[in-house]
Amino acid sequence: MIDACRLYCGGNSKELKFIDEFDRTYRSVDAIRWYSKQCFVYKIVSKALRCEDINQLHLLRFFIGDLSESLAREHKKILFSNQKLLNVYRGVKLSNDEFNKLKEANGKLISTNSYFSTSQCRLQALALAKKPTKRDDLSYVLFEIECNIEELGENVIFADITNFSEYPQEKEVLFDLGTSFRIENIINEKQLWVVKLKATNEGRNIVQYYVEETRRETEEKSVIIMFGRLLCDMVQYQKAELYFEQILIDPNGEDIAWIEHNLGRVFQSKGDWKKARECYNRAYHRMIKVNPPRTKDSAYVLNNIGSILHDQEKYYSSNHIYIARSLNNIGNILTDQENFDQALDFHRQALEIRKNYYGDDHIDIAQSLNNIGTILRSHGEYAQALEYHLQALAIREKLYPPDHIDIAQSLNDIGNIFSDLENYEEALNFHQRALKIREKFYSNSHIDVAQSLANISIILNKQNKYDKALDFQRRALAMKEQHCTNENLDVVDISNNIHDSQRTYDSRKHAACTIL
């Protein structure tokens, strides 16, 4: 900032002395005092804000932040006072074109793009408005601004900076950046136009809505990055590009991957797909190379890469086999989210594409059949679910060796459906076949083996074979405890089943002894 200020002031020795003093003595709490001086600070900050010079604003960002924070602190003094209304004034000369635009906005919102200086003294502002000028294309304007302190609260920031000013007689009140006003009325008083304004938080509400929506959609917490997003969304692409490039040079702790992602958004919006893709690729690689990988964030990047490929018409036809893979994956996610109706729709679309592409028999078709069967079972449609699982099993048995682990999965799924249908003999048969494959496939104890043992124990219980059921339950529990904590629901369920089976077995045994 200091170097930029020296460059701005050139050879002005008076201003250079101010800059040296600023460099030696400035503290954050001095921001209002320095801004209210008639020196380089006010000039360079006002020009950068008025011209929306992104490079200069980036250099000045810390001072601007200090100034806004200082105004917010001083504003609280107004809130804690007993004052309910504040009327302030600003006298200006506007070109006729500017004033005509102002008249067209009567009844509407206007906002400032800089700090807005006003006075509590109407005569002071009136004198500025009526100050003689040789130009004949100007309109003399007095802004009369009403501030309802109770109504505005902390939503509109303004502060009495009289105690900080070298000109206390001005009784200056300074409004923060971006303050919004509603034009209530415009009155012609001889050679003076009086524009009655009312400070409002409506503009802030619009910005706040944008901020909240952006945060909700992207979980973005950085105000610095969000400002760049706002520039892009306002179609200020060149400014957004310069802004993000400046942050990349000096990130100061900001998320570099997220900056590159947003810079990619800017290039994509400009139609520069090559540069956009380069930014997205860098952002994606940064996100997946950290430990743990930022999977959720990288999904936003991949989505935008997909959008570029769509714009370039580099995409697969709707019946391409890779589309089926994506449909299948989406269906799996929806199933995990228990959104079964949508999941079923995606899996059926995947199945249709796979059948058209592969014909009748393919492992991917078996996968889709299995997924559909699982969802139908969750709906209680056991007959249809059984049909899909049997088709999946037939394909797997045809294409895989007889002891393949996916066959065991199909056998297990079919056993569960027969159990739902209370056909326990068939259920036991399928679960025993699944167990045999799993025990052969997994040399040591495995969670899937434990699941088969638990399933068989449930069937044996249904068949009143309590002693055998206990044996399978104990074996299942021993394996589950190797892989799960004691608080795991599967462990708790099996433990409860053992307790129930033991109690039933003991009571039956006692009853038999009594009869004898």
N, C-alpha and C positions, 0 to 999 in steps of 0.2 A: 504493500500500500504506500509506504513512504517513498519508494522510488517512483511510483506512478504519479504521486503528488508533485514531486520535484520536477518531473518531466512536464506535467500539466502547467506548472507555474513558470517554467522557462527561466528567464533571467530576472524575475521580479524579486528584488532583494528583500522587500518587506515581507512578502509571502514566504520566502525561503527561511526567514528568521522564525516565522510562525511554525513552519514545518520542523525546524530543528528543535524548537521548544516542545512541540507535540511528540516528537520522537523520544525526547528525554523524559518527559513528565507524564505522558498520557496514562490514565487508568480507566477501567470500564465505567466507573462511577462519574467520570468527567465528560461522558459523551454529550449530554445535553448542553453543558457549558461551552464545549468546543463547537457544537453545531450552531449555537446561537450567536457565536462571534461573527463579525463581518470579515471572514478570512477564507482561506482555501477550502476548509472542510465543507462548509455549506455549499460553496460553488461546485466542487467536484462531485459531491454526493447528489446534489439536485440535478446536475447535468446528466449523470449516469442514469438516474432514475427516470428523468424526463425523456431521455433518448433511448431508454431500455438497452443500454450498452452492456451486453452480457460480460464481456471481458473486464470492464471496469467494475461492474457490480460484483463479480467474483473476487476481485482484489479488495473491494471495500466491504465484503460480506461480514467480517467480524465487527467492524465499527457500526455498520447498520444494525447488526444483532444487538450490540451494546446499547445503541440509541433506543431501539424499540423496547428492550427490557427495562431501561431507565424510565421511559414514558409509562410503562405498565406499573412500575412501582409508584411513581408520582400520581398516577390515576387513582390508586387505592386511597390516597389521602382525600381525594374528592368524594369517593364513595363513602368514606367514614365520616365525612362532614354532614351537617344537617341540611345542606343545600339540595334542593330537589330539581331546580331548573337552572340552566346556564345559557345565557345568550351571548354570542360572540359575533364579530364582524370582520369582513375582509374587503378592502377596497382595491380594485384592479381596473386596468384598461384592457379591453379585449378587441381584437380586430372585428370588423363587422361580420365577417364570415363565421368567426368563432361564436359571436353572440347570437347569430341567426341559428346556429346549431343548438345553442343552449335553449333558445325559445322553442325549437322543435321538440326538445326533451321535456317540456313543461309537464309536470305530473309524473314523470318517470324518475328512475334511479340514475344517479351519476356517481362516479367514484374517482378518487385521486390516485395517480400513479406515483406520488411522492409524498413526503411529509407536508402537511397542510397547515400553514401559519395563519393565525387569526388574532384578533385583539378584543379584550373585554371593553375597550373604549370605542364607542361608535364614532366620536369626533375624529379620533386618530385614523380610523379606517376611511372615514369620509374624506379626510384631507388627502390621503393617498389616492383615492379614486378621482378626486377633482384636481389633482396636481396638473398644471398647464402643460400642454404638449403642442408641438408644431404640426403633428400629423392630423389629418382630417378624416382618416378612415378608421377611427377608433370609437368604441362605445364605452362610456364611463359606467362602471358597474359596482354596486355595493351589495355584497352578500350578507344577509342577516340570517344567522344560523341558530336554531333552537335545539338544545340538547336536554332531553328528559333523562336526568341522571338515574333515577330509580328504574325507569323502563329499560334503559340501555345496559345498565350493570357493567359487567366486564366485557361485553360483546363489542363495544366501540371504545377504543382507547384514545384519551386526550388528557393533557396535563397542563396545569398552570406552571409555566417555567419562568415566571417573573424573577424569582430568587436566583436563577442561573444566568440571567441575561445582563449584558452590559448596558441595556436600555430599559430599565424597570418601568419607566413611564409608559411603555407600550402595553404593559399588562398582557403579555403574549400567552396565548393558549395554543399548544401544538398538537395536531392530530397525527395519529400513527399512519403508516403506509396503508393504502388501499381502503381508506375510510369511505363509506357510502353515505350519500345524502339523497333525500327525495326533494325534488323541486315542487314546493307547495304553491308558489305564485310568482308572477313577474309583473312588477308595477312600474309605470313610467312616471317619474317625478321631475318634470321639466327636462333638464339636460342629463338626468341621472336615472339609470335603471336599477331598481331595487329587486334583487332576486332573493325570495324567502326560501330558505332551505331548512330541512329537518334531518338531523343525524339519525341514521337508522341502521339496524343490524341485518336488514334484508339481504344486502350484498354479501355480508359475512356468512349468512345462512346458506347462500348458494355455494360459496366456496367450501363451507364446512360440509355440505352435502357431497360435493365432489371428493373432498378429502376422505370422508367416511366411506363412500362407495369404493374409492380406490383402495383404501386399506382393507375393506371387506373382501374385495375381489383378489387382491394380490398379497394381502398381509404385509404391505409395505409400511414400515415404521419411520423411515428416514424422511424428514421434512425436506432435506436438501435434494434427495433424489425425486421426491414427489413434485417439487417445483419444476424440475426438468420435464417430468411427465406432463405437467399442466401446460408448459410451453408447447410441447408436441401436440397435445390434444386441442390446443388453441390454434393449430396450424402455423405456429411460429417455428418452422422446421430449422431455419438457419440459426436462430437464436438457441434453440434446444441443442443443436449439434455443437455449437461453440461452448455452450454451458457444460455439457457432459464431457467434452474433450478437455476443458479446463480442470474439471474435477479429477479426471484420470491422471493429469499431470501432478496434481497435489491432492490425493484422495483424503488425507487427514482422517484415516480410520473408517471411511465409508466402504461399503461392500463393492469391491471392484467388479466382481462377476455381475452384480445387479446393475452397475453403471454401464457395463458393456452391453448387457441385454437391452437396457433402455436406449442406448445409442443405436443399437440395431433397429429398434422400433422407429427411431427417427429416420434412418436411411430407408427402411421399408416404406414408411409413409411418403417419402420423396420418390419412391420407385427405383431407388438404387439397390437392387436386389443383391448384387455382388458384395457390396460393402456391408449390407445388412446381414448376409449369410456369414461373412467373416466375423462380425461382432458376435452373432449368435453362437458360432462354433467356439469362439474363445470363452464366452460365458459358460457354455455347456461343459466344456472340458474343465474349467475351474470348479464347477459345481460337483462333477462326478469324481474328481480326483482327491477331494478332501475325505477325511475319515471322521464320522460316517458320511457317505455321499448325500448331497442335498437333493434327494429324489424328487420331492415335491416342487422345489424351485425349478429344477431342470425340466419338469413337465411343461412349465410355461414357455421355456425356450424352445423345446421340441414342437410345441403347438405353433409357435410363430414361424419356425423353419418349415413346418407343414403348410402354413399359410403362404409362404413365399413359393414353395413348389407348386401350390395350387395356382397362384397368380401366373407362374411360368408355364402352366399347363403340363407340369411334369408329375402326373399322377396316374395311378392304375385305373383301369376300367372297373365298373362297379361289381363285376363278377370275377375279378382276379383273385387267385388263391391267397395272396397276401392280405386281401381285404377280409377273407374268412378268418385268418389268424387274428386280426385286430378285433373282429366281431366276437370271436371266442374269448379273447382276453377281457373285453369289456363285459361280456356276460359273466365271466368269473368274478370280476370286481363287484358287479351288481348283486351276484349271489352272496358274496361275503358281506355286502351291505344289507342283506335280506330284502332286497328289492326284486322279488322273485318274478313278478309279471314281466318287467322289462328285461330281466336276465333271460327268461324263456324266449322272448322275441329275438334277442341277439343270437342266442344259440341256434335257434331255428333258421335264421338267416345264414349263419355260418354253415350249418348242415346242408342247406340247399346249394350253396356255392360249391362246397366240397363234393357233393354227389355229382353235380354237373361237370366238375373238373376231373375227378378221379374215376367216376363210374360207381360200381357198387361196393367194392371192397378196398378199404384203405384204413390205415391206423388212425388218421385224422377224423375219418367218418365215425369210427368207433368212439373216439374221444367226444365228438359232438353228441352222439347217441347217449353216451354215459352221462354227460352233463344235463341233457334234457330229462333223462330218467330220474336223476337226482332231484331236480326241481319239481317234477311231477309228484314224486314221493312226498316232498315237503308240503304239497298241496293236498295230500291225501288221495291222489288219483293213482291208487296202487296198481290197478290192472294195466293202465297205459304205461306207467313207470316200468313195470315188469317187462312189457313188450320191448321197450327201448333198451333196457339193460340186457335182455336176452339177445337182441340183435348185435349189441356191442360185443358181448361175449363170443358170439359165433364168428365175428370178424377177427377178433383177437386170437381165438383158437386156430383159425385158419392161417393166420399170418405169423404167429409167434410160436416158438417151441412150447411144449405143454407145461413147463414149469416157469414160464415168464411171470414176473411180478404183477404186470398189468392184468393178467388173467385172474390172479388172486383178488385184485381189486374188484373186478366184475363179479366174481363168485361171492365176495363179501357183500356187495351191493344187492345182489339177487337174494342172498340169504336174509338180509334185513327186510326186504319186501315180503318174502314168504312168512317171516315172523309177524309182520304187520297184518298179514292176511290170516294169521293163526294157523298156518299150515306148517306145524313145527317139525314134522319129519323131513319135509323138503328143505326147510330152513337149516336144520341140523346138517343135512347132507352137504349143502353148499358151503356152510361155514367150516365144516371139517375139511373139505377140499381146499378151501382158501388157506386154512391153517397149515396143511401139509406143504403147500408151495412156499408159504412164508417161512416156515421153519427150515426148509431146504435152502431158500435164497439167502436168509440172514443167518450167518454162522453163529452169532451170539444172540442174546436176548435183544429184542427190538420192539418198539412201541406198537408196530402193526401186528406182531405176533401176540402181544398182550391184548390188543383189541379183539383178535380172533378168539382168544381164550375167553375173554369176557363175554363175547357174543354167544359162544357155545354154552357158557354157564347160565346165561339168561334162558336159553331154549330148554336146557335140562331142568331148570327150576319150573318152567311152564309145564314140563312133563312130569313133575313131582319126583324127579330123580335127584333128591337133595344132596345125597352123599357125593355123587359124581359132580354135581354143580359146585359143591364146596371145594373139591379138588381143583377144578378149573379156575374158580375165583381166586384161590390162594396163589396159584401159579401166575395168574394175570396180575394180582396185586404186587407180587415180588418183582415182576418186570417193570410195572408202572413206577414203583418206588425208586427204581434205578434211574429213571428218566425224568421224573416229576417230583416236585416238592410235596410235602404232606398236605399242603393246603390246596393242591390241584384238585379240581372238581372230579376228574376221572378217578383219582385215588380215593377221594371221599366217597364217591358212588360205589366203587367196588367194595370198600370197607363196610359200607352200610349193607350192601347185598350179602356179604359174608355173614354179617351179624344176623340179618333176617333169615338167611338160609339155615344157619346154625340153630337159631331158635325154633324154626319150623321143624327141622330135622329132629331136634331133641324132643319136641312136644309129640311128634308122631311116634318116635321110638318109645317114649314114656307111655303113650296111649296103647301101643302094641303090647308092652309088658303088662299093663294093667289088665288087658283082655285075657292074656294067657294066665 
